Amino acid sequence: MAESLLLPVIQGVAGKAADVLVQSVTRMWGIEDSRRKLERQLLAVQCMLADAEVKGETNPAVRRWMKDLRAVAYQADDVLDDFQYEALRRRAQAGLSMTWKVLSCFTHQNPLLFRLTASRNLSDVLKKISELVLEMNNFGLVVREATAPLIHPQTHSSLDDLTEIVGRNDDKEMVVKVLLEQRFKQKVEVLPIVGMGGLGKTTLAKMVYNDFRVQQHFELLMWLCVSDDFNVNALVRSIIELATRKECSLPDRIEILHSCLHEMIGRKRYLLVLDDVWNEAEQKWRDLRSLLCSAGASGSVVIVTTRSQQVASIMGTLPSHTLSYLDQDDSWELFRKKAFCKDEDEQPELVVIGKRIVKRCKGLPLALKAIGGLMCYKQQVQEWEVIAGCNSWDDVGASNDILSILKLSYLHLSLEMRRCFAFCAVYPQDYRMERDMLIQLWIANNFIHEEGVLDLEERGQFIFNELLRRSFFQEVKLDTFFGRRSTYTSITCSMHDLMHDLAKSVTNECADTHDLNKQNALIRDVRHMMSSVKLQENSESFEDVLAVPLRTLLSPYWSQDRNINSLNVMSLRALQCASLHVFHKELGCTRHLRYLDLSNSSELVTLPNSVCTLYSLHTLRLNGCENLEHLPEGMRFMSKLRHIYLVGCCNLKRMPPGIGLLKSLRTLTTYIMSTKDGCGIEELKDLQLLGGRLELWNLKAIKNGSCMNEANLHLKENLKELLLHWGHDRSKCRPQHEVRGNEEILEFPLPPKRLESLQVCGSGQIEISSWLKEPSNLEKWMEDKTGEPLPVIFPELKELQIHSCPKLVDVPKAPCLQELDIKGLHIEFCDSLCNIPKLPTSLERLTVQHCGCLVSLPSNLGSLARMTELKLLGCEGLNMLPDGMDRLIALQELWIRQCPGIETLPGGLLQLLPTLRKLMTLGSPELELRCRRGGEYWAFVANIPYLNRDVLQDGPTKGFLVVSTLAMGHGCACAGSSRGLPPYC
C-alpha cells in the first residue's frame, strides 16, 4: 500500500499559514482571525497524524479521513498561495506605471474581485477542515513521538563508482573471453547476460564495455538502454544516432533507416549493448537482427542484458551468461564498504550483527548497498539489532520481496527525503534526471525547506547526495549538451528499475501517461504527471485528467488543436511545455507557478508580458529557444526569480532592463550587454548569489572602462564557468576593425578563484588590462608589480578556450588544467603566438589551430600520460615534434593537418601509432606520403581504424545532443535515455 506522506503536506501548509506575506494581506483585509484559526486547526491535526498513519493500516475510515484531509490541505495551500501572490503583486505594483495599475483592474488580475474570491475560499477551506477535526476526535487518535533519522552531510559522490564493484571480476573475464573469441565469426553473435533485478547485469556489462581489451578490439562501441518498448524503427534510429553522434532526422521508414544503418556502420567491427530488454515477441527481434547482421565486420557482437530467460532464448546465439548471487565473502565486502563508511574501527559487536544482516540479503548487490548505506548512520548495537530482527526480511530471494528490503531503507529516510524520492515516480523507467532541474521541482512543490545555514538549493543538493549515497539514485554523470552555438554541462542520474518500482509503490500522486494508458494509476489521486507518451483521448483517464488539480505537469504531449485551458491549471506549481501556443493565453490562471520550462519552443519569438505577473516564479527555463528575440520589460518585478536559463537562445537581442533588481538570482546563464539604460554590465553588481555558468555577450557595447569593475565578478565565488564574447554572435567573432590608440581601456578584475572553465572570444574593439587583454589585442596574462608573469593565475581552472586572439603571445599556467582548446585563432590574426608553457600532467586534450608563428610545442608534451587527443592544424611554423613522446600511452587521436614543416615523427611516437584509433595527416605532404600504403610508416599505421578519415562528425545543427563523461572508454557512444538521445532539460 502506498504511504500517505500526509504529514509533510500538513507541515508545509501550516508553515505557509504563518508566513509573513500571508499575514500582511489577511490583516489588511480584516480576515486575520480566520487565518489564525486555520493555522491552529492544521497544527492540531499535525500532532495526530503519526497515530493516524498507524491506525489507517487497519481502519478504512481513518484512511478515508486522511484522503479527504489531503484534498483539503491542497485547497488550503492554494488559498494561502493566493494571499502570498497578492502581497507580491502589491510589492511589484509599487514600481508599475499608473496605466498598468488602471488596466489591471479590468483584467483577470482585478484586485477587488480577487479579494472577494480569496476571502470566500478561505472561509470554505476553514469550514471543511473544522469538520475534519471534529471527525478526527472520534477516532481516538493520540500524539506519537516521531524519531528523526540521524543524517550527516556527505561530500559529492564520485562520478565513477566502478571501484566499488565487488565479486564480478570472474564474470567480467568470462564475458570478455567470449567476445574476443568471436573475432573470426562471419555473422553477428548475440550474448545474453541474464539475472534477476538488482544482481548487477548492467554493472557487469559496463565493466566489459570499459575493459581495455574490448576497447582495443572493437572499432565502434554503442550502448542503448531498451527497457520495455521494443520498437524496431526507434531502435534502429537510436543505433544510427549512436554510430554517427548526431541526431537522425530521416523519415520513419525502415528501408531508409536500414540503408543509413548499413552506410554508417559499414564494415566496422562493433559492439552493441542492448541493456534491460523485456521484449518476448520473437518476430520483433528477428526484424532487428536481420538489420544488425547486414552491417559490421567479422567478430561483431551484441550483448543483451535481461531479467527474462525467455528473452535470452529468443535473442541469444551464444550460451547465456547467467549472473549468480554474490557469495558470503563478497557480500560482506560490499556491505562493509557501505556500512563502515567513516574509516572508523569496526566494532566487533556490529560485525557479528552485520554478518547476520548480510546473510539475509542473500547475495543481492542492490539490497546489500542499500542496507549498508542505511547502517552507516547507525552506531549503536541496539540500532543494528532492530534492523537485523525486522520482520520484513522474510523471503527476500524473490524479486517482489526485494522491495521490502529497499523499503526498509526508505522508511529510515527523513519525511522530507521520502517525499523527494517518491516524486521521482513521475518519471518513466530508465529516464535520466537532471540534478538541478529535479531540485528546482522539489522546491517548486514546497518539498524542501531551508535549514540552518543551508538555503533551498543547498538543502536540495544535500538531499540529492544523500539519496545517491544510499543507492536510491545511481549512475551519476556529467553530461554535456551540444546545441547549434552553445554547450553546457549538467549532472544527471538515473534510478535502478527496482528503485523506480519502490518509488511507484510508495505514492499514488505521481504518474506518467504511460501508466495512465495502461491504467496502472488512479488519475483522481495523481497530482504530478509527466507526459512521456500521448494520452489516449478515448480512454477514461483522458477525461479524468482534465479535471484533476495537477501541481506538476512535465512535457505535456497535447495535440495541436487542444489548448492547455482544457486542463485544471489553477493549482500548477511546475509546468514544462515545449509548445507556447498551448500556454500563451492561460498565464493568468497559473499564478501559483514556481517553475516554468518553455525550452526548445521553436515558435517562441517574444515572451509575453503576462509572464511578468507570475510573481511567485522561481525558475524560468528557455534553453534552446533559438528564435527568441525579446524578454518582457517587466521581469525586474519578478522578485522571487532564482534561476533564468537562456542557453542556446542565439537570437536574443538584449536583456530586459533592471535585471540587477532580482537579488535572489542564483542562475543567469546568459547576459547580453546593451547601451540602453538598465541593460549594462553594472546590472550584475549586486547579484552576489550568481553561480554555475555565466555567458557575457556583446562586451564591445561597454563604453566606460570602469563599468567592468562594477560587475563584481571577482566576488561571485559560486561561478564555475565564465564565457566572454566581445560580439553578439560567436560565429562572427572575428576582428572587424583596427583598435585605435585612444580606445578606452576596459578594466577587468580577476575572476573567482573557483572558476573551472574560461572561454574568451574576441572582436577587436576594446582592450582589457589587468589579468586579461581584449582578445584582438591580447598580448600577455596578469603580471606582478615587477612586470613578471604570475606563476599561477587560475588555481582551479580545468578548461580554457581562446578564440580570435591574434596578439596572444603566451598562455597562462594552470595546474589543474584538463583541457586546453585553442581554436579559431586564424593564421592572419595569430602572428604573435610563438610558445605554449609547460603543460600540467592532468591535460587530456590539446588543440592548436592556425597559429602560424608557433615554432615549438611544450617540452613536457611527451610526458602527458593522460593525453587522449593531440590536434595540430594549420601551424605552418612547426618543424618537428618534441622527443620522448613514447609516454603518451593514452593517446587515441593524433591530428597533424596543414603543418607542412612536420615531415617525420619521433621514434617513440612511431611505436604508439598501432594503438591509435584515428590519425589525420592531410595537408602535411611529406608526413602524408610516409603514412600511405608502401610508405615508410605504413607498417605502423595500416591497422588504424580511421586513417585520414573523419567519420565522426560534430553534434546536430538543430536541437541538443548529449555526450556523457561517464567512464565508458574512448570512442564509445552512451545513450543518455531509453532512446539514445536524452530530452534536453
N, C-alpha and C positions, 0 to 999 in steps of 0.2 A: 504494500500500500504506500502511496506517495506521502511524504512528510508534508505537514501543513505549512511549516515555516511562517506561521502567522505572527509569532512573537516579534520578529524584526520588523514586520509590516506595521504592527501597532506601535512599536517603539519609534519608528520613523514618523508616523503621523502625530503621535503625542509630542515629539520634539518640534515638529513644524507648528503645532498649535501654540507653542510657547515662543515662537520666533518673533523677533523684534519688529520685522517688517509687517507681519500679520497683526500684531498688537497695535501698531501705529494706525492701521486702517480701521480695525474694529472699534478703537476708541473714538476715532473721528466720526464714524457712522453710528455711534451710540449702541453698539451690539457687543460691547466688551463682556457683559455678563454671560451671554451665550457662548462666547469663545472660552471663557474660564470654565464654564460647566462642561463643555466638550472636552477640555483638557483633563478635568477631574475624572470624567467617565472613562476616558481612554486609559488613564493611569490605574484606575480601579480594575479594569479588565486585564490590563497588562500583568498585574500581580497574580492573577488566577490562571493564566494561560499555560504555565508549565503543568499544572494539575489537569487542565482540560485536555492537553495532549495525551496524557496517560489514560484518562477515562474515555477519551474518544476512540481508543483502540477497541473497546468492548461495548461502548454505548453509542448507538446510531443517533440518538437525539443530540448528544454532545457534538458529534461530527457534523450534523446538520446545522447546529448553532454556530459552530466555528466557520462553516462555509458562508453563512449569512453575515457573520461578523466581518469576514474578509471583504465581502462585497461592499458593506457599509464603510469599512475603513478606506477602501479605494475611493468611494464617493467623497468621504471627508477630506481625503488628500487632495482631490480636485478642487473642492471648495476652498480649502486653505491656500492652495496654489493661486486661486483667483484673487485672494487678498494680497498675497505676495506680489502678484503681477500688477495689481492696482498701485501698490506702493512704488514699484519700479517704474510704472508708467508716469506717475506724478513726478518722480525724480527726473525722468528723461524730459518730460514736458516743460520743465523749468527752462530748458535750453532751446525749445522749439519756437518757431515764429508764431505770431498771432494767427496767421492764415491757417496754419496746420492745426492749431488749437480749435479754431472755429469749425473746420472741416471734420475734425474727429467727433464732434457732437452729432454728425449726421451720417456716420458710418457704423460698421459693426463694432467700433470702439466707443460708441456713445456712453459716456461715463454715468449718466443718470440712469439709463436702462440697466447698465452693468451693475450699479449699486443695488437696485431693487432685486435683480436676479440673484446676485450673490448672497444677499441677506436672506432671501427666501430659501435658497439652497442650504444655508447654514441651519435654519430652523428645521428643515426637513431631515437633515442628517442627524441633528441633535435628538429629534423625536425617535428616529429609528434606533439609535444607539442606546437611548434610555430604555426602550422596550427590551433590547437585548440584555442590558444589565439586570433588569428585573427577572428575565428568564434565567440568566446565569445564576442568580441567587437560589433558584430551585434545584440546581444540580449538586449543591453541597460542595462546591469547589473550595480548596484550601490553598494557602500560599505555600509554594515549594521553593526551596533554595536551589538555584541553578549554579552548578560548578563550571567555571570557565576553564578551558584547557590552557596549559602553560605554553605560551608561544614566545620564542626568542627570535629576534631579527637575524636573517641569514643574508650572506652575500649572494650576488647574482651567480646562478649556476653556470658551469662551463657550457659552451655551445656544442661541445663534443664529449658525450658521455660514454664513448666506446671503451674507455679504460675501466669502467665499472662492470663490464660484462664478465660473467663467471661461468665456467663449465661448458663452454661451447667451442673451444679450440679444436677438439677432436672432430666435432661435426663440421667445422669450417674446413679442416684439412680434407675430410672425405668428399665434401662437395667440390672444392677446388680441384681435387684429383680427377673427379668425374668430368668437370668442364674441360680441363686440359687434354684429357684422353680423347675428346671428340674432334681434335684438330683435323683429322683426315676424313671425317664423315661428310658425305656429299649433301645430305639433307639436314634441315634444321631439326635439332633434337630438343625435346621438352623435358625438363627435370622438375617434378613437383616436390615441394617441401611441405609436409603435412603435419598438423598438430592442432590441438585444441587452442582456443583463445587464451592468451596470456603465457604461452610456453616460450615465445621468443622466435617465431618464424621470421618475422620481418627483421629482427635483430640479426639473426643468422644470415639472412640474405644480404644485409648491409655489410657484414663482416667479409663475406665472399666478394661482394661488389668492390670493396675498398682494398682487397688484397693486392699487393704489388704485382704478383704473378698474373693475376686476372687483368689488371690494368695494362700490363705489357702485352698480353696475349690477344686481347680483343681491340679492334680498331675503332669500334663505336660501342659505347655503353649507354643504355637507356633504362630509366626507371619509371614505371607507370603504376599508380595505385588504381585498381579497377573497382573494388567494392562490389555492390550487388547489381549495378547497372551495366550489363554486358551488351552494349550496343556496338555492333561491328564497325559501322561507319564512324562513330565517335572515337572508337579506339584507334582506328587507322589514322584518323585526323590527328590524334594526340601523338602517335608514333612519328608521324611526319614532322610535327612541331618539335619533338624532342631531337630528331635527327638533324633538323635544319636550324634549330634555335630561333625560330621566328614563327609568327602566327600564320596558320594555314587558312587562307581566305577562299579556297576552292569551293565550288558548288558541292552539295551533299550528294554526289553521285559516285557509286562505288567504282565505276570504270575509271573515272578521272582520278579518284584517290589512289586506286591501285597503280595507275601509271606513274603518279607522283612518288608513291612509296618506292617503287622499283627504281626510279631515277635518283632519289635521294640516298637510298641505302646502297644501291649499286652492287658491287661485288665485295663489299667490306665484310669482314668477319665481325659479327655483332653479338652482344649480349643484351638481351631484353628481360627485365624483371617485371612480371605481372604480379603485383602484390595484392593480397586479400581478394582472391577470386571466389565467387559464390555460384556462378552460373553452372547449372547442371543440364542445360539444353545442349545436347551433343551437336546439333546442326549449326548452332551459332559458332561453336568452337571450330567446326570443320571449315566454315566460311572464312574465319580469321586465319586459320592455319594455312589454308591454300594461298592466301595473300602473303603471309610471312615467308613461306617456303619459296616463293617466286623471287625473293631478293636475298642478298647476302652470300658470302663466300663459304667455303667448306669450314666446318667447325663452329658455325653459328649456333647459339643455344638460347632457349627461352627458359627462364626459371619462373615457376608458378608457386606462390605461397597460398595455401588454402586450409581451411578447417575441415573440409569435406573429402573423405576418401572417394566418393563418387566423382567429384571434380577431378581428382588426381587420376582416376582410372580413365576418364574421358579424354583428358588433355595429355597425359604423360606418354612419352615414347621411351623414356628411361625409367628404371625402377625408382619408386618414390623414396625420398629421404624422410623418414618419419622421426620427428623430434620426440624424445622421451623426457620425463621429468628429471630435474636435477637430483643427483644423489645427495645423501645427507651431508657429506663434506662440502660440496659446492653450495648446497642450500644454506648451510651455516655461514660460509664465507660471504655470500651475497647478503644475507640478513645482518651479519656482523658489521659489514661496511656501512649499512644504513643505520642500524640501531645504536652503534657506538661511534657516533659521528663527531664527537668533540675531542678526540685524541686523549681521552682520559683512560685511566686504568680500568680494565673490565672487572667489575665486581664479581667474584666467584658465584654469589647467590643469583645474580642476574644472568650469568652464563648458563647456569643449570635451568632456570626458568625459560631462558631464551631458546634453548635446545628443545624444550617441550613445545614451545610455540612453533619452531621450525618444523618439527615432526608433523604437526597438524596442518601445515601448509602443503604438505605432500608434494614438494618439489616444484611448485608453480612459481616461476620467477616474478610475475607481476604481483602476486599476493605477498611474496617474501619482501619485495621492495616496498610495497605499500605499508605492511605491518611494521617492517623495520623502520621506516620513516616515522611512524607513529611512536615507536618506543624510544626514539632518540630524545624525546622531550620528557620522558618519564624516568626518574632517577631512583624512585623508591621501590623496594621489593614488593610492597603491597600493591602498587600500581601494576606491576608486571604480572602478579598473581591474578588480578582481576581480569586482565586480557587473556591470560592462559586458560582461565576457567570459564570463559564466556560460552554460553550455550549455542551461539550462532556459528560455532566452529564444527558442527556435526556435518558429516558427509561432504567435505569440501572437494572431493575428487571430481564431481560433475560440474559442467560448465555453468549451469544456472546457479549452483551453490557458491561459486566464486564470488558472486555479488554480495553474499552475506559477509565474506571476509573483507571485501572492499568497503562495504557499508560500515563496518566496524571502524575503519579509519575515518570515514566520512563523519560519523557521529562524534568523533573526537575533535572535529574542527569547531571553531567558534561559529556562532549563528551567522555572523557576517560572512565568513568564508563559505559556509554551506550555501548561503543564498547566491553568492557569486559563482560558485561551482555549478549549482543547479541551473543557473541562467544559460550555461553553455549547452544545455539540451536544445536550445533554439536552433543550433547549427546542425546540418546533416552530418552523417558519418563521414569521416576522413577529411573534414573541412579544416583548412589551415587558418587559424585565428591570429589576427594581428594584435600584438600585445597592447599597444597604445589605444587602438580602437576599442578593444574589449574593456579596458579600464574606463574609457570615456563613457561607454554604455552602462557600466556599473554605476558610475557617478550620476549619469542622467536619470537612472531609475532609483536613485537615493539608497542604493545598497550599501554604500560605504560612507563613513563619516570621518572627519578629521579627529586625530587622536594625538595628544601630546604635542610634540614639535612637528609631527608629520602633517603636511597638507593632504588634500584629497588625492592628488596624483601620486604622491609618495606612499600614501597608505595603500593605494591601488597596486603599486608596484610591489609593495611588501606582500600583499595577499597573493598576487600572481606568483611571486618567487616561492612562497610557502606551498602553494598548490603544485608548483613544479617540483619542488624538493621532495614532496610527499608522493610523487608519481601520479598525481591526478592529471597533470599535463606531461607531455613528452615531446621529444624531437624539436627542441628549441633551435631555431636557425636565424641567421642574419640574412634576410632575403633582400636582394637588390631588384628594384622595379625599374625597367627601362622604358622610357617614353620617347617621343619624337625629339625633344630638345632637353629633357631633364631626366635625371635618375635620382632615386632616393632609396635609402636602406631602412628596413624596419624589422624588428624582432617578431617572429611568428612562432606558433607552436601548434600541436595537434593533441588529440586525445586518443588513447588506445580504445579499441572497439568496446572492451569491457567497461572502461571508464565512461564511455558515451552511454552504454546501456545503464550504468549506475545513475548517471545524471537524469536519464529518462525516467528511471524508477522512483526518483525522489521528488519529482514535481509534475504536476498536471498543467502548469501555467505556460510551459514553453513547448513550441512545436514548429516544425517546418511543414510546408504544404505537401511534401511527400508523405508525411504521417497522416495529414488530413485526408488526402486522396485515398489512402488505404484504410481510413477510419481507425487508425491506431491511437487517435487522441480525441478527446471530447472538446469540441470547439467552444462550448459555453464556459469551459474552465480556462481557456487559453488567454493569456494577457501579453505574451511575447511571441511574435511569429516571424519566421523567415520564409520568404517565397523563393525556394530553391528551384521549384518547378511550377508550371502553370496550374493553378487550382481549377479543377474540373467544374465548369459552370453548371453542369447538370446534376451535380452532387448535392446532397443535403448540406454538406459542410459549406458550400459556397454561399447559400442564403444565410446560414447562421453566422458566418464570419463578417457579413455586412453589418450585423447588429452588435457584435462583441466590442466592448470598450477597450481596444488594444492599447497597450502602453509602449510597445516596441514593434515596429514594422520595418524589416530589413529587406532590401532589394525586391520591392513589390513587382510582381510579374502580371501586370494588367494589360488587357487588350487595348488597342489604340483608341477605341471608341468609348472606353469606360473611364470615367473621371474618379478621382480619389474621393469626391464627395459622396460616393456610394458607400464609403466606409464610415464608421463611427470614429472620427479622429479627435474628438474633444479631449480625450484622455492621453493622447500620444505624448510620450516624453522623448522618444527617439524614432527618427524616420530616415531611412536610406532609400533614395528614389533616383533612378537613373534617367527618368524622363520628366522634364519640367512641366509638360502640358498636363500631367495628372496632379500637379501641385500648385500651379501658379495662382489660381483664384481662391484657394482654400486656406491661405495663410492665417486669416483672421480666426479660423476655427481651431488652430493648432497653437494657441498662445502658451501652452504649457511645455512646448518643446524645449529640451535641453541639448539635443543632439540632432543635427541636420546634415545629411550627406547627399549632395547632388553630383557627386563625382561622375565623370565621363558623360555628362549631359551634352551631347553634340549640338543640340539646338539652342543651348543657353548662350545668349549674346550679352544680355544685360540682366543682372539680378534685380528682381522687382523691389521697389521701395518698401513694399509691405513687409519685407524681411526685417526691416528695422523696428517693427513693432513686436518682434519676438524678444522681449526684454529679458526673459529668463534663459535665453540660449547660451550654452557653454561652449559648444563645439560646432564649427561650420567647416565642412569639407567640400572643396570644389576641385579636387585633383583631376587632372585630365580633361578639364573643360576647355578644349583648345580654341573654341570660338568666343569665349567670354572676353568682353572688351571693357566692361564697366561694372564697378561695385557701387551700391547705393550710397548717396552722400551722407545719409543719417546714421551710418554704422557707429559713429562716435558715441551715440547714446545707448548702445548695447553694452552696458557696463558689466554684465556678467560673463561676457565672452572671455574664454580662456585659451581657445585654440582656433586658429584660422589656417587652413591648408589650401595652398594655391599652386602646388607642384604641377607643372605641365600646362599652366594657363598662359600659353605663349603669345596670345594676342591681347593680353590685358594692358591697357594704355597707361594707367596710373592708379594710385591708391586714393581712396576717399579721404577727404581732409579730416584731421583731428584724430588719427589713429592713436596718437600719444595719450589720449584720454582713457584708453582701455587699459587701466593699470593692472588688471588681472591676467593679461595675456601671458601665457606660457609658451605658445607656439605661434609663430608667424613665419611661414616658410618662404614667403616672397615679399619684398618691399621694393616698389618702383619709384625712384626719385622723380620729382617734378618741380618746376619753378612756381607752381601755383601755391598760394598761401595754405599752410597746414599740410602740405604734401612733401615736405623736405626731409632730409636725413635727421634733423633735430627732433622729429616726432618720436624717434626711438629712445630719446634721452631718459625718460622715466620708466621705460618698460624693463625694469631690472630683473623680472622673472623669466624673460625670454630664454629659451634653451633649445637644444636639438639642432635643427637646421635653419639657416638664415641665408637667403639669396638677396643680395643688393644689386639692383639693376639700374642702368642709366646714371651711373655716378658722374658722368660728364655734365649733368644738369646742376651739380653743386658749384655755385659761383663763388661762394665765400669760403675761403680755406679753413676758417675756424669752425665751420659747421660740423666737420667730421669729428672734431673733438667732442662736440656736444652730444653725439650719438652714444657716448659712454660704452662703446663696445667692450672695452677692457674690463668693465665692471660686471658684464653678463657672464658669470662664471659657469653657467649651465650650457653655454653654446658649445656644440661639438663639431658642427660643420659650418664653414663660412665660405660663401661664394661671392666674389667681387666681379661685377660685369660693368665695364665702362660704357657700353652701349645698351640699347634697348632690345637688341636681337643678337643672340650668341652666334648665329650663322653669319652675321655681318660684322663680327668682332675683329675688324682689321683697321689699322690706321688710315684715316682718310685725309688728314692734313698734317703739315709740319707743325711741331709745337713751337709757339712763339716765345721769344726770350722773356717777354714781360708777362707771361702767363702766371697767374697767382698760384702759389704752392698750396697744395691740399694737405694739411697736417693730419696724418692718420696714426692714432695711438696704437700701442701694442694690442693684439687680440688676446682673448682669455688664454691663460696658461693651459687649460684643459682641452684646448682645441685639438681635434683629431684629424680633421680634413680641411684643407685650404685649396681653393681654386681661384685663379686670377685670370681674367680675360680682358685684354687691352682694347683701347680705342684710339688713343693718340691725341687727346685734347688737354689733359690735365696732368700735373706732376704731383706725386706723393713723396713727401720727405719722411724723415724719421726711419721707421723699420722697413718701409716698402715704397719704392718709387713707382710712379704711374707706369703701367706696363710698356707703353710705347717709348718711355724714357728710362725704364728700369735699368740701373747700372750696377747697383750693389745692395746688399741687405744691411741690416742695422749695424752701426759702428759704436764703439765706446768713445769716451772723451778724447782718447789719444788718436782716434781715426782708424783703429784696428778693428776688424770684424769681430763681433762677439762669437765665442765658440759654440754656444747653444742658444738658439732663438726660440724654437718650438719644442719644448721638452717632451710633449706627449703626442706630437704630430705623427699620424700614421699614413696619411695620403696627401700628396701635393700635386696639383695640376697647374701648369702655367701655359697660357695661350697668348700668342701675338705680342711678344715682348722683345722687340728687335734689339734693344740696347742692353739686354741682360748679359752680364759677363761671368757670373758665378751663381751657385745655388746654395741656399742655407744648409747648415748642418743640423740634422735632427736625429738623435739616437734611436728614437722609436719608429722611424720611418719604415713603412712596409711597402708602400707603392709610390714610385716616382714616375709620373707620366707627363713628360714634356712633349706636347703635341700641338700642332697648329702654329709652330714657330717657323713661318715660311722663310725660305732662304734669303729673300730680298730684305727681310726685316730682322735677321738674327746674326748680323755680321760681327757682333761683339762677343758672343758666347764662345769661349775657347777652352774651358775646362769645367769639369764636374768634380766636386770634392770627394774625399774618401767616403764610401757608402757604408751604411750600417749593415750588420750581418743579418738583420731581420728582413731585408729587402727581398721581395718575391717577383716583382715585375719592373722592368726598366724599358722605357721607350724614349728614344731621342730621334726627333724628326725635323728635317730641314734646318739643321744647324750647320751652315756651310763653313764656318770658321773653326769648328770644333776639330782639334788636331789630335787629341788623346782622350782615352777613357780612364776612369779611376784606376789607380794602381792595384786596389784590392778587389777588382771585379771578379777575378778568378777564384776568390775565396768565399764567395757568397753561396753557401751550400743550400740555401732555401730558394734560390733564384729558379723560377719555372719558365719565365718568358724574358727574352732579350731581343729587342727590336731596334734596329738602326736603319733609318730611312732618310735618304737624301742628305747624308752627311759627307759631302764631297771632300772635305779636308782631312778625313780619316784615312790613314795609310796602312794601319795594322791594328790587330787586336793584341791586348797585353798577354804576356806569357802566364803560365800557371793556371790556365782555365780548366784543367782536368779535375778541379774540385767542385765544378758546377754539377754535382751529382743529381740534382733535382730538375735540371733543365729539360723542358719538353718542347719549347718552341724557340727557334733561332731565325731571325729575320735580318738579312743584310742586303737591303734593296737600294738601288741607286747610290751605291757607295763604290765608285769605280776605283778608288785608291786601294781598297782592300782586295788583294789578289790571292792571298793564301790564308790558311788557318793555322793557329799554333798546334803543335803536335799533340798536346794534352787534350785539346778540344776535338781533334780528329777522332780520338778514341771514344769520345762520348756520342759521336754522330749516330751510330746504330740505335741508340736508345731514344732518339728524338721522335716526336710524333709529327712535327712539321718543320721544314726547312725552306726558306724563301731566299733566293739569291738573284732574282731578276733585276737587271739594271746594274749589276756588278759583273762586267763581261768576263774578266779572267776567272773569277771565282765560279761563275756560272758554267764556264767551259769545263772546269775541273770536276764539277758535280754531274756532268752529263754522262750518259752511257759511254763507256770506253775511256772516260776521263780519269785523271789521277786519283780522284776521291770517290769514284763510283762504288768501289767495294765497301766504303763506309756508309754511303747514302742510299744504296739500292733498295733497302727494306724500309725506308722511312715512309709511313703511310701517306703523308701529304708533302710531297716534294714539289715545290713551286706550284702548288695548287691550293688556293684559298677557298675551301669548300664551306667553311663555317662562316656565315655572314653575320652581320650585326643584328640587333633586335628589330622588331617590326617598325614600320613607319607610322603605324597608327595603333593607338592603344598602348598597353603596357605588358612587358614580358618579364617574368621573374626568374632570376638565376640565384641559386642558394649557395651560401658558403659552407654548408654542412660538408664535413669531410667525406666526399663521395669520390675522390680521386680526380686525376687530371683528365680532362676531355670528356667528362661524363655529363649527362643531362638528367636532372632530377625533377620529376613532376611535382609541382607545388600543390596540386589539388588532385581530386579523383579524375580529372580530365587533363592533367598535364600542365595547364595554364591556370594558376590560381586567380580568383577575382581580384581586381585592383581595388584596394581599400583606401 
